[in-house]
Amino acid sequence: MTVAHSPRFLMCPPRHFAVTYSINPWMDPQEWSRRSHILAQTAEAEWRSLKFLIEQSGAVVDLMTPAAGVPDLVFAANSAVVLDGKALLARFRYPERRLEEPHFAAAFDALVEQNILKCSTRLPADIALEGAGDCIWDRERELFWVGFGPRSSKQAAMAVEEVFGVPTVSIELVDARFYHLDTAFSVLPDGQIMYFKGAFSRSSLRLLHERVDSRDLIEVSEEDACGMRLNGIHIGRKLILSSSSPSLRQQLADHGYFVSVTSLSSFLLAGGSAYCLTLRTNLTSDSRSLATDVKHALDRQADADADAHEPERRAENIAQ
């Protein structure tokens, strides 16, 4: 098993993460400032725990350099859309987040130099698309689901099609709490889609039901959606979430998935969770590679488990 075939994620350490402005309903700068020291320490510990769990699950993590003055840089999912080694860099709607764009551009230049990616490109100046937060790859259907409304332009779907040469389906977000598609919509490895219907326009819900068999739709409650429980990472059949209700855990188990929970309470205060904090950088449009991804993730997990138990085995051999 080689690292080249393992699921690969980009992350940014939360050295400068804070809630210093408000651009979504979850963000409360005054509340953060009252507990800033404790919350900053909590964010650091939670981020490290998430990274550890991702790596223990068989994935590789690449790190970009954090920077002062851009507290949301930690949300790597918003940096770009990536498929088949090509990256389409994000263009943000709010000026607070536009300051992140040169930092993300430098990070992707480095990934290209390291041969982790083939190339990166930019959006037209008049189109906003906030990375994989609003553009989610569906390998089962070989298309991108593209969210538009609060943050990303409806026209972004055309740019995605031009860059990656794959179809897109645009769906409209209509609830300010779910400002990015990844807060209310998740595509699972076998093609099932978790979604919160209250986040979407009626026409978009009709489109979703036309495109996806009802057996593959997992509707979640408002409580689960507001807990950012759709904003998770999947590695093989493991889903990494910040929390899970018993009903959601059972729904996922019924479809063959195992839920692993790690607290991300500090990042929820900014409206983000596990998916937001990562960007998968080796997604491929080849649907046949899914089984390979799962196998390599399981192999790396087995290797990690074996390494963890090696001291115990040595002690047993000495005792014998």
Residue pairs with C-beta under 8 A, 6 or more apart in sequence:
1 296
1 299
1 300
1 303
2 296
3 60
5 292
5 293
5 296
6 58
6 59
6 60
6 293
6 296
6 297
6 300
7 58
7 59
7 60
7 235
7 280
7 282
7 293
7 296
7 297
8 59
8 60
8 61
8 62
8 116
8 280
8 281
8 282
9 54
9 59
9 60
9 61
9 62
9 76
9 233
9 278
9 279
9 280
9 281
10 61
10 62
10 63
10 64
10 76
10 79
10 107
10 111
10 278
10 279
10 281
11 47
11 51
11 61
11 62
11 63
11 64
11 76
11 277
11 278
11 279
12 63
12 64
12 65
12 66
12 73
12 74
12 75
12 76
12 107
13 44
13 47
13 63
13 66
13 74
14 40
14 43
14 44
14 47
14 66
14 74
14 267
15 44
15 66
16 66
16 67
16 68
16 69
16 70
16 71
16 73
17 40
17 43
17 47
17 71
17 72
17 73
17 74
17 266
17 267
17 270
18 32
18 36
18 39
18 40
18 71
19 27
19 28
19 29
19 31
19 32
19 71
19 269
19 270
20 29
20 32
20 71
21 27
21 29
21 96
22 28
22 29
23 94
23 96
23 97
24 150
24 176
24 177
24 179
24 270
24 271
25 176
25 177
25 271
26 177
26 268
26 269
26 270
26 271
27 269
27 270
27 271
28 269
31 269
32 39
32 269
39 266
39 269
40 266
42 265
42 266
43 74
43 266
43 267
46 262
46 263
46 264
46 265
46 266
46 267
47 74
47 267
47 277
49 262
49 263
50 240
50 262
50 264
50 274
50 277
50 278
51 61
53 240
53 260
53 262
54 61
54 233
54 235
54 240
54 278
55 61
55 304
56 301
56 304
57 235
57 236
57 238
57 240
57 260
57 297
57 300
57 301
58 235
58 236
58 296
58 297
58 298
58 299
58 300
58 301
58 304
59 235
59 297
59 300
62 111
62 116
62 281
64 73
64 76
64 103
64 104
64 107
64 110
65 103
65 106
65 107
66 73
66 74
67 73
67 103
69 99
70 97
70 99
70 100
70 103
72 78
72 96
72 97
72 100
72 270
73 100
73 103
73 104
74 267
74 277
75 133
75 270
75 272
75 276
75 277
76 276
76 277
76 278
76 279
77 131
77 132
77 133
77 182
77 275
77 276
77 277
77 278
77 279
78 90
78 92
78 97
78 100
78 130
78 131
78 132
78 133
78 180
78 276
79 89
79 90
79 100
79 104
79 107
79 108
79 131
79 132
79 279
80 87
80 88
80 89
80 90
80 104
80 108
80 120
80 131
80 132
80 279
81 87
81 88
81 90
81 129
81 131
81 132
81 135
81 144
81 160
81 163
81 164
82 88
82 117
82 132
82 279
82 280
82 281
82 282
82 283
83 137
83 144
83 164
83 166
83 283
83 284
83 285
84 118
84 164
84 283
84 284
84 285
85 117
85 118
85 119
85 282
86 117
86 118
86 119
86 120
86 121
86 163
86 164
87 108
87 111
87 117
87 119
87 120
87 121
87 281
88 120
88 121
88 122
88 123
88 129
88 159
88 160
88 163
88 164
89 101
89 104
89 105
89 108
89 120
89 121
89 122
89 123
90 100
90 101
90 104
90 123
90 129
90 130
90 131
91 98
91 101
91 122
91 123
91 125
91 127
91 128
91 129
91 130
92 98
92 100
92 101
92 128
92 130
92 151
93 128
93 130
93 150
93 151
93 152
94 151
97 130
105 120
105 122
108 117
108 120
109 120
111 117
111 120
111 281
112 118
112 119
112 120
116 281
116 282
117 281
121 163
123 129
123 156
123 159
124 159
126 153
126 155
127 153
127 155
127 156
127 159
128 151
128 152
128 153
128 156
129 135
129 146
129 152
129 153
129 156
129 159
129 160
130 151
130 152
130 180
131 279
132 182
132 279
132 280
133 147
133 151
133 180
133 181
133 182
133 276
134 146
134 147
134 148
134 151
134 152
134 156
134 180
134 181
134 182
135 144
135 145
135 146
135 147
135 152
135 156
135 160
135 181
136 144
136 145
136 147
136 181
136 182
136 185
136 186
136 187
137 144
137 187
137 283
138 144
138 145
138 187
138 191
138 193
139 187
139 189
139 191
139 283
139 284
139 285
139 287
139 290
140 187
140 190
140 191
140 287
141 191
141 211
141 212
142 166
142 167
142 285
142 287
143 166
143 167
143 168
143 169
144 157
144 160
144 164
144 166
144 167
144 168
144 169
145 168
145 169
145 171
145 181
145 185
145 187
146 152
146 156
146 157
146 160
146 168
146 169
146 170
146 171
146 181
147 170
147 171
147 172
147 173
147 180
147 181
147 185
148 154
148 156
148 157
148 170
148 171
148 172
148 173
149 172
149 173
149 174
150 173
150 176
150 179
150 180
151 179
151 180
152 180
154 170
154 172
157 168
157 169
157 170
158 168
160 166
160 168
161 167
161 168
164 285
166 285
169 207
169 211
171 181
171 185
171 200
171 201
171 204
171 207
171 208
172 200
172 201
172 203
172 204
173 179
173 180
173 181
173 184
173 199
173 200
173 201
174 199
174 200
174 201
175 184
175 198
175 199
177 183
177 199
177 226
178 184
178 196
178 198
178 199
178 225
179 271
180 276
182 230
182 231
182 275
182 276
183 199
183 225
183 228
183 230
183 231
183 271
184 195
184 196
184 198
184 199
184 200
184 225
184 230
185 193
185 194
185 195
185 196
185 199
185 230
186 193
186 194
186 195
186 230
186 231
186 232
186 275
187 193
188 194
188 218
188 234
188 239
188 255
188 257
189 234
189 236
189 237
189 290
189 294
190 255
190 256
191 216
192 216
192 217
192 218
192 255
193 208
193 212
193 216
193 217
193 218
194 218
194 219
194 220
194 230
195 208
195 217
195 218
195 219
195 220
195 230
196 219
196 220
196 221
196 222
196 224
196 225
196 230
197 205
197 219
198 222
198 225
199 225
200 208
208 217
209 217
218 251
218 252
218 255
220 229
220 230
220 248
220 251
221 245
221 247
221 248
223 245
224 230
224 244
224 245
224 247
224 248
227 242
227 243
227 245
227 268
228 242
228 264
228 268
228 271
228 272
228 273
229 241
229 242
229 243
229 244
229 245
229 248
229 273
231 241
231 242
231 272
231 273
231 274
231 275
231 276
232 239
232 240
232 241
232 242
232 273
232 274
232 275
233 239
233 240
233 274
233 275
233 278
234 240
234 257
235 297
236 293
236 294
236 297
236 298
236 301
237 256
237 257
237 258
237 294
238 257
238 258
238 259
238 260
238 297
239 252
239 257
239 258
239 259
239 260
240 260
240 261
240 262
240 274
241 259
241 260
241 261
241 262
241 273
241 274
242 261
242 262
242 263
242 264
242 265
242 267
242 268
242 273
242 274
243 261
243 263
244 252
244 259
244 261
248 259
249 259
252 258
252 259
253 259
262 274
264 272
264 273
264 274
264 277
267 273
267 276
267 277
